[in-house]
Amino acid sequence: MKEIKACFTAVLRSDRKAMLKLVIEKKRMQMIYLANITGLTSKKTVKCSQELDDLLNLVQNVSQAQ
């Protein structure tokens, strides 16, 4: 039973990492789009950049915890 649980946990971690990578890539593309449309220093671009930073920090914290 422990082996099954460990395997299931590994799959869940892998799926979470994949989902997080997709979310980060989507946010990165959104930031690039906003920068092109509204400028690098617009409030929308800066806010999106901060959200991307938060996501990247989350990945960093998760990686360090493992």
Secondary structure, 3 states (H helix, E strand, C coil): CHHHHHHHHHHHHHHHHHHHHHHHHHHHHHHHHHHHHHCCCCHHHHHHHHHHHHHHHHHHHHHHHC
